[in-house]
Amino acid sequence: MTQTVQELSPTRIFETGFAFWTSKVLLTAVELGVFSALSTKKMTAQQLGAALKLHPRGIYDFFDTLVSIHFLNREGDGPGALYSNTEETAHFLDQHSPGYVGGILEMSSQRLFKFWHDLPEALRTGKPQNEIKHSRKSMFEELYDDLPRLEQFMGAMTGISRGNFQALAEKFDFSHYKTLCDVGGATGILSILVGRRFSHLQCQSFDLPQVQPIAAKHIQKEGLASRIKAVSGDFFKDQLPKADVITMGMILHDWNLENKKHLIRAAYEALPKGGALVAVENIIDDARRENTFGLLMSLNMLIEFGDAFDFTFADYKSWCAQAGFKEFELIHLAGPCSAAVAYK
Ligand SMILES: C[S@@+](CC[C@H](N)C(=O)[O-])C[C@H]1O[C@@H](n2cnc3c(N)ncnc32)[C@H](O)[C@@H]1O
């Protein structure tokens, strides 16, 4: 039903238009370590500000904004008021917590926020707007040239993917299969979570040589080195290791159509008959109307890579069918993320 001009409200327009204020407050809180400094403690604004080395001018505005958007609790009012983590921030945003997902927000604060400033240019040119804008290197070469940046990226991937991989371990039945290869496995987190739940499974986490030692360290720390191997290779130069299931977590969306199809064909070749290729992605709904995060992620791929893009399940099925895959299944994981499965 059409609304009259009097009934229309600009509230939603302003909420979205100013969402970057709210977003930057949360990202900054993560970047500065507000939730980790508080951890299980209660602190006054002055104590917390001092612990974070903040200028007094902003501390009440900053912490009270976080209270008003429910990312901090506050007992009392005024200078004696005590700030503490909410249940959510204690679990997900305190670095001491095993559930920490802040890595992706740290990277958003330090890298993506400023690169998104150039969205208009990205839309006009179709070109990336990140570190590679002024260099000739590929995105991963540029990112991995600098160890702190490589580590930040690995932390970011763990932050965004942990919940999805946990859901995959619960929702996809790996009991029919003996071997798994996680292609572009980063820290090995998918193999670790799936391997913990399915103790019969032999896994390989496959990634570039710079990343292999990071995965090996994490796998060792989890005590899973006898069943999960960190292997190094380049998925555009080397064959993929043979396995009953090949998983690709946020891999296909990093590449243009030609490279996506190359990776799907490589997976097909590495799988036995009946084997499964599982792509864990923010799969966009076929009508491209509902999964806002998937659509935004695709814009983020424009910012990061230029010609890379996110896709629908219909797209995935058609590319996989061209490679020879026979059956398909879409399993919703967590939030905007799903597992798109193609069976050989
Ligand atoms: C977007 S991250 C995804 C990480 C992880 N699968 C996840 O979902 O959290 C892409 C991964 O692909 C790896 N990668 C990029 N190019 C590669 C290549 N040519 N060969 C092997 N791995 C590659 C990167 O090192 C990185 O770990």
The ligand as a MOL file (V3000), in Angstrom:
LIG
                    3D

  0  0  0     0  0            999 V3000
M  V30 BEGIN CTAB
M  V30 COUNTS 27 29 0 0 0
M  V30 BEGIN ATOM
M  V30 1 C 39.4040 -15.4670 2.1990 0
M  V30 2 S 40.6110 -16.5080 2.8810 0 CHG=1
M  V30 3 C 39.6240 -17.8340 3.4780 0
M  V30 4 C 40.2260 -18.5510 4.6540 0
M  V30 5 C 39.3640 -19.6760 5.2580 0
M  V30 6 N 39.0640 -20.7050 4.3040 0
M  V30 7 C 38.0750 -19.1220 5.8330 0
M  V30 8 O 37.0100 -19.2800 5.2290 0
M  V30 9 O 38.1280 -18.5290 6.9140 0 CHG=-1
M  V30 10 C 41.3810 -17.1590 1.4560 0
M  V30 11 C 42.4830 -18.1610 1.7240 0
M  V30 12 O 42.9640 -18.6430 0.4600 0
M  V30 13 C 44.3700 -18.7240 0.5110 0
M  V30 14 N 44.9170 -18.6270 -0.8470 0
M  V30 15 C 44.9310 -17.5320 -1.6460 0
M  V30 16 N 45.5090 -17.8140 -2.8280 0
M  V30 17 C 45.9030 -19.1020 -2.7600 0
M  V30 18 C 46.5450 -19.9910 -3.6790 0
M  V30 19 N 46.9150 -19.5500 -4.8960 0
M  V30 20 N 46.7680 -21.2590 -3.2910 0
M  V30 21 C 46.3960 -21.6970 -2.0560 0
M  V30 22 N 45.7580 -20.9180 -1.1410 0
M  V30 23 C 45.5150 -19.6430 -1.4970 0
M  V30 24 C 44.7460 -17.5500 1.3740 0
M  V30 25 O 46.0570 -17.6960 1.9070 0
M  V30 26 C 43.6610 -17.5530 2.4380 0
M  V30 27 O 43.9940 -18.3480 3.5470 0
M  V30 END ATOM
M  V30 BEGIN BOND
M  V30 1 1 1 2
M  V30 2 1 2 3
M  V30 3 1 2 10
M  V30 4 1 3 4
M  V30 5 1 4 5
M  V30 6 1 5 6
M  V30 7 1 5 7
M  V30 8 2 7 8
M  V30 9 1 7 9
M  V30 10 1 10 11
M  V30 11 1 11 12
M  V30 12 1 11 26
M  V30 13 1 12 13
M  V30 14 1 13 14
M  V30 15 1 13 24
M  V30 16 1 14 15
M  V30 17 1 14 23
M  V30 18 2 15 16
M  V30 19 1 16 17
M  V30 20 1 17 18
M  V30 21 2 17 23
M  V30 22 1 18 19
M  V30 23 2 18 20
M  V30 24 1 20 21
M  V30 25 2 21 22
M  V30 26 1 22 23
M  V30 27 1 24 25
M  V30 28 1 24 26
M  V30 29 1 26 27
M  V30 END BOND
M  V30 END CTAB
M  END
